[in-house]
Amino acid sequence: MKDVDAILFDFDGTLWDPEAEIFRAHAEVFREFGHQLPAEVWSSLVGTIGSDLWTQLERATGCTADRRELQRRVRHRQRELLGGLCGRPGVHRVLGAVDALGISRGIVSNSTREWVARYARQCGLADGWSTVQCADGDRASAKPEPNLYVAALASLGIPAERAVAFEDSPSGVRAAKRAGIRCVAVPNAMTAELDLQEADLRFESFEQVDLPGIVGGRPMRQASSAARTAAAPHSPPGGDAAAALQHYYYRPDDLRVAGGEGVYLYGEDGRRYLDCSSGTFNLSLGYAHPEIVDVVREQAGRLIHVTSKFQTEPLNALVAKLAEVSPANLTRVHLKSASGSDANESAVKIAQVHTGKSDVVTLFRGHLGQTLGMIGASGAAFRRTPFPSHLPGVVHVPDPHCLRCFYRQERATCGLLCVERINDFIDYASTGRVACVVLEPISGNGGNVVPPDGYLRALKDLCEERGIVLVFDEIQTGFGRTGRMFAADHFGVAPHMMTFGKGLGGAGMPIAGILTEERLTGVEGHHINSTFGGNVLAAAAALKTVEIIGRPGFLENVREVGGHVLARLRDLAGKVPFVREVRGVGLMIGIDVVDRDGRPDARLTNHLAERGMDHGLLLRTSLYGHGNVLKVRPALIMTRQEADEMCDLLERLFLSVS
């Protein structure tokens, strides 16, 4: 039986922590006048209204300050600094637990209602509040006075003893206690050294919060020092980060990751990033999806891996499920690949064995993998340049990129020349012995090129006329990315063979494989198997992933949210000069970036991706930084609210660069 009917949260500094950045904005102005703003001066004013820092500046300089101009400059700088700031780590978990227990929750803040609404939306914290009480600049009602808390209790109709408050500052703690409410202190970096002894309980972060102890009426317990140590950022075993970095083959990014949840990734510094790329497009269900975590934990206790020579329950179930959800002609499942590159290379081998032919046709800009064979088959010269040998017999043909048509045609009158001319490439640029055509239905790394209506159907007709195996590389498009289980379903064209990987692992488990027609079976295993193919742990996660994606409403949500994102980004394209086109299907979207003359601008594209981190966004670009497309492919679990947050941050990023 719960002992609490409502939990009331301070916003600034508690759920969201802007204090350090606001201090930084003011401190920059002080430095312009040759003076420092002492941190202790700032800390003493945290949580109050009407604090007069400009008096401090006038005393330090002996001059009269233009307060209106200084405040204007501070507000401008604050907007830049706060644009990518997100909720504190663990907040979403705690709020979710509060909701799961059926407890009302509210915000009690000294800030204005407009301020709270704006940044609550930015942090993904806008919904679910039973009451929001803001001082709106009224010093008489603001903390440390208890008035805001008294008003919150009255609006909820509960007594003070049935509520708990979360605060980060002495003034907030004092206000809650004066209202008769039990108080939990969760200080931030700016308030950690202040006197919070009036609080009933203190946690160093929301990740340590003992919600059952708070809600169940049991004595409130401090997090142990061991728990605090475990939660604190730490260096890798064997030395600090600098020592470890000396041994990396190539240096990783400076971001040190502490954890992830849903569409968000958290750095060790507490910053939250909305991941627009769902890892490397392989976290289809986001970070730490609870059902995947539970399945992996349970399966790991029984069996992690066994040679794929033997049957296991997860593999049998997954094979049956994949055959069920794939196009009807693809009845055979090969799960003994460990990566998408491996699966594509094995698919080429299968086609070569069954046709008795050697050549492979692939598309300009296509990305088929990282093995030496697939680098040779991929459609960009820079992928092949460093290596003296490539897969022989590869013929690269123009991709169906209507924005930059190789044949300078218009779609209404082109007659799909990009398909028809493949006959010429086969007749004059190949050996005449083409085993397969391998392509991504929507290019992944090549720039999110969506083929025009009729292209894939015409391509399949060509392949069947000439006895060529058509292979769809659905490593990025598969398992819900387009709002259908496969892109083949979206376009209504079933290939003869399909490779898959990435998103099937759900929350990051490595798995890949091939779906084929019955006639293409029989290639001996030692030609197309790999050591970690058919991993039991990955299969258990994949089975749960397919189940979740197949639930009623899941794919409909991908289509709805994807359409909403497309509409918002196309609206944004009209506000900046450097976006030529926004294209995509479902949650597989690309933003085509150009220079002033309308030419692809890889430099600006990379700059946008780098600046994205300042705005709380993780972005990837096409062709490994050689391309001009920003890829927007968040986890498929993204909500409409999270989509709006992502688009808001992208708009802020684009306008700042523009």
KAJOPE-V927630 format. One record per backbone hydrogen bond with DSSP energy under -0.5 kcal/mol. CO is the residue of the C=O (numbers start at 1). NH is the residue of the N-H. E is the energy in kcal/mol with one decimal. If there is no record, write none. Layout:
# KAJOPE-V927630
[[CO,NH,E] [CO,NH,E]]
This chain:
# KAJOPE-V927630
[[5,104,-1.9] [6,164,-1.6] [7,106,-1.9] [8,166,-2.7] [9,108,-2.3] [10,15,-1.0] [11,14,-1.0] [11,15,-0.6] [11,16,-2.4] [15,88,-2.5] [16,13,-3.7] [16,18,-0.6] [18,22,-2.7] [19,23,-2.8] [20,24,-1.9] [21,25,-2.2] [22,26,-2.1] [23,27,-3.1] [24,28,-2.1] [25,29,-1.1] [26,30,-2.1] [27,31,-2.5] [28,32,-1.5] [29,33,-0.8] [30,33,-1.1] [30,35,-2.1] [31,34,-2.0] [36,38,-0.8] [38,41,-0.5] [38,42,-1.8] [39,43,-3.1] [40,44,-1.7] [41,45,-0.6] [42,45,-1.7] [42,46,-0.7] [43,46,-0.8] [45,48,-1.9] [51,53,-0.9] [52,55,-0.5] [52,56,-0.8] [53,57,-1.9] [54,58,-2.3] [55,59,-2.3] [56,60,-2.0] [57,61,-2.2] [58,62,-2.6] [65,67,-1.6] [66,70,-2.6] [67,71,-2.7] [68,72,-2.0] [69,73,-2.3] [70,74,-2.4] [71,75,-2.6] [72,76,-2.1] [73,77,-2.3] [74,78,-3.0] [75,79,-2.1] [76,80,-1.3] [77,81,-2.4] [78,82,-3.1] [79,83,-0.7] [82,85,-1.0] [86,17,-0.6] [88,91,-2.0] [89,206,-0.6] [90,94,-2.2] [91,95,-2.9] [92,96,-2.3] [93,97,-2.0] [94,98,-2.4] [95,99,-2.4] [96,100,-2.3] [97,101,-1.4] [98,103,-1.9] [99,102,-1.6] [104,7,-2.2] [105,130,-3.4] [105,131,-0.7] [106,9,-3.2] [107,133,-3.0] [109,135,-1.6] [110,137,-0.7] [111,135,-0.6] [111,136,-1.5] [112,116,-2.3] [113,117,-2.6] [114,118,-2.4] [115,119,-2.3] [116,120,-2.5] [117,121,-1.7] [118,122,-1.7] [119,123,-1.9] [120,125,-3.9] [120,126,-0.5] [121,124,-1.2] [131,107,-2.2] [132,134,-0.5] [133,109,-2.8] [135,138,-1.9] [137,139,-0.9] [138,141,-0.7] [138,142,-1.0] [141,148,-0.8] [142,145,-2.0] [146,150,-2.4] [147,151,-2.5] [148,152,-2.0] [149,153,-2.4] [150,154,-2.2] [151,155,-2.3] [152,156,-1.6] [153,157,-1.6] [153,158,-1.6] [159,162,-1.7] [160,163,-1.7] [162,5,-3.1] [162,6,-1.5] [163,182,-1.0] [164,8,-3.0] [165,167,-0.5] [165,184,-3.4] [166,10,-2.4] [167,186,-2.9] [169,173,-2.5] [170,174,-2.7] [171,175,-1.9] [172,176,-2.2] [173,177,-2.4] [174,178,-2.2] [175,179,-1.2] [176,181,-2.5] [177,180,-1.4] [182,165,-2.7] [183,200,-1.8] [183,201,-1.2] [184,167,-2.4] [185,203,-2.5] [188,191,-0.8] [188,192,-1.3] [191,194,-1.5] [194,196,-0.8] [196,199,-1.6] [201,185,-3.2] [202,223,-0.6] [205,208,-1.4] [206,209,-1.1] [209,211,-1.2] [210,214,-1.7] [211,215,-3.0] [212,216,-2.6] [215,3,-3.8] [224,228,-2.4] [225,229,-2.4] [226,230,-2.4] [227,231,-2.0] [228,232,-1.2] [236,239,-1.3] [240,244,-1.8] [241,245,-2.7] [242,246,-0.9] [243,246,-0.6] [244,247,-1.9] [245,248,-0.7] [255,257,-0.6] [256,268,-3.0] [259,266,-3.4] [261,264,-2.1] [262,287,-3.0] [263,275,-2.7] [264,261,-2.5] [265,273,-2.9] [266,258,-3.2] [266,259,-1.5] [267,270,-2.0] [271,267,-2.7] [273,265,-2.6] [273,275,-0.7] [274,276,-1.0] [274,618,-2.2] [275,278,-0.8] [276,633,-3.4] [277,281,-2.5] [278,280,-0.6] [278,282,-1.1] [278,283,-2.0] [282,284,-1.0] [282,508,-0.6] [283,286,-1.8] [284,636,-2.2] [286,289,-0.6] [287,262,-2.3] [289,293,-2.7] [290,294,-2.3] [291,295,-2.1] [292,296,-2.8] [293,297,-2.5] [294,298,-2.4] [295,299,-2.8] [296,300,-2.6] [297,301,-1.1] [299,302,-1.6] [299,303,-2.9] [304,537,-2.0] [307,310,-1.9] [312,316,-2.5] [313,317,-2.4] [314,318,-2.3] [315,319,-2.7] [316,320,-2.1] [317,321,-2.1] [318,322,-2.8] [319,323,-2.0] [320,324,-1.5] [321,325,-2.1] [322,326,-1.4] [327,330,-2.1] [329,331,-1.1] [332,516,-2.3] [333,335,-0.6] [334,514,-2.4] [335,534,-1.7] [336,530,-1.3] [337,512,-1.1] [337,534,-0.6] [339,343,-2.2] [340,344,-2.6] [341,345,-2.3] [342,346,-2.2] [343,347,-2.2] [344,348,-2.0] [345,349,-1.9] [346,350,-2.5] [347,351,-2.3] [348,352,-2.6] [349,353,-2.6] [350,354,-2.3] [351,355,-2.2] [352,356,-1.8] [359,435,-2.6] [359,436,-1.3] [360,362,-0.5] [360,395,-2.9] [361,438,-2.5] [362,397,-2.5] [363,366,-1.8] [366,368,-0.5] [366,379,-2.4] [371,375,-2.7] [372,376,-1.6] [372,391,-0.5] [373,377,-1.2] [374,378,-1.6] [378,380,-0.6] [379,365,-3.3] [380,383,-1.3] [380,384,-0.6] [381,384,-1.3] [381,385,-1.7] [384,387,-1.8] [391,394,-0.6] [393,360,-2.3] [394,396,-0.5] [395,362,-2.3] [397,364,-2.6] [399,401,-2.2] [400,402,-1.2] [401,404,-0.8] [402,405,-0.9] [405,408,-1.4] [410,413,-1.5] [410,414,-1.2] [416,419,-1.7] [416,420,-2.1] [417,421,-2.8] [419,422,-1.6] [419,423,-0.5] [420,423,-1.4] [421,425,-1.7] [422,426,-2.4] [423,427,-2.4] [424,428,-2.6] [425,429,-2.4] [425,430,-0.8] [433,358,-1.2] [433,359,-2.8] [433,435,-0.6] [435,469,-2.3] [436,361,-2.6] [437,471,-3.1] [439,473,-2.8] [441,451,-0.7] [443,448,-0.6] [444,447,-1.0] [444,448,-0.6] [445,623,-2.8] [448,450,-0.6] [449,443,-1.5] [449,451,-0.6] [452,455,-2.1] [454,458,-2.3] [455,459,-2.3] [456,460,-2.3] [457,461,-2.2] [458,462,-2.2] [459,463,-2.3] [460,464,-2.5] [461,465,-2.1] [462,466,-1.6] [463,467,-0.6] [463,468,-2.9] [464,467,-0.5] [469,437,-2.4] [469,471,-0.6] [470,472,-0.5] [470,496,-1.7] [470,497,-1.6] [471,439,-2.0] [471,473,-0.6] [472,474,-1.1] [472,499,-2.4] [474,478,-2.0] [475,503,-0.7] [477,482,-0.7] [478,481,-0.5] [480,483,-1.8] [481,587,-2.0] [484,480,-1.0] [484,482,-0.6] [485,479,-2.0] [485,480,-1.1] [486,489,-0.7] [486,490,-1.4] [487,491,-2.5] [488,492,-1.0] [488,493,-1.7] [493,495,-0.6] [496,517,-1.4] [497,472,-2.4] [498,515,-3.2] [499,474,-2.2] [500,513,-2.2] [501,504,-2.4] [502,505,-1.9] [503,506,-1.8] [505,507,-2.6] [505,509,-1.1] [506,285,-2.9] [509,511,-0.5] [512,337,-0.9] [513,500,-2.2] [514,334,-3.2] [515,498,-2.7] [516,331,-0.8] [516,332,-2.2] [517,520,-1.6] [518,521,-1.5] [524,527,-1.9] [524,528,-0.6] [525,528,-1.2] [525,529,-1.4] [530,533,-1.4] [532,535,-0.9] [535,539,-2.1] [536,540,-2.1] [537,541,-1.7] [538,542,-2.7] [539,543,-2.5] [540,544,-1.7] [541,545,-2.2] [542,546,-2.6] [543,547,-1.9] [544,548,-2.5] [545,549,-2.6] [546,550,-1.8] [548,551,-1.4] [551,554,-1.9] [551,555,-0.5] [553,557,-2.0] [554,558,-1.7] [555,559,-2.2] [556,560,-2.6] [557,561,-3.1] [558,562,-2.4] [559,563,-2.3] [560,564,-2.1] [561,565,-2.6] [562,566,-2.6] [563,567,-2.2] [564,568,-2.3] [565,569,-2.8] [566,570,-2.3] [567,571,-1.8] [568,572,-2.2] [569,573,-2.1] [570,574,-0.8] [571,574,-0.8] [572,575,-2.2] [572,576,-0.7] [573,576,-0.5] [576,579,-0.6] [578,580,-0.7] [578,594,-2.7] [581,592,-3.2] [583,590,-3.0] [585,588,-1.7] [588,585,-1.6] [589,632,-3.1] [590,583,-2.2] [590,592,-0.6] [591,593,-0.6] [591,630,-2.2] [592,580,-2.9] [592,581,-0.9] [593,601,-2.1] [595,598,-2.0] [599,595,-2.5] [600,602,-0.6] [601,605,-1.8] [602,606,-2.5] [603,607,-2.0] [604,608,-2.5] [605,609,-1.9] [606,610,-2.3] [607,611,-2.8] [608,612,-1.5] [609,613,-0.6] [610,613,-0.9] [611,614,-1.0] [611,615,-0.7] [612,615,-1.1] [612,617,-2.5] [613,616,-1.4] [614,84,-0.5] [616,274,-3.2] [617,619,-0.6] [618,276,-1.8] [620,631,-2.7] [621,624,-0.5] [622,625,-1.2] [622,627,-2.2] [623,626,-2.4] [628,593,-3.1] [629,622,-1.8] [630,591,-2.4] [630,632,-0.5] [631,620,-0.7] [631,633,-0.7] [632,589,-1.9] [635,638,-1.6] [639,643,-2.4] [640,644,-2.2] [641,645,-2.1] [642,646,-2.6] [643,647,-2.5] [644,648,-2.7] [645,649,-2.4] [646,650,-2.5] [647,651,-2.5] [648,652,-2.4] [649,653,-2.5] [650,654,-3.0] [651,655,-2.7] [652,656,-1.9] [653,657,-1.9] [654,658,-2.8]]
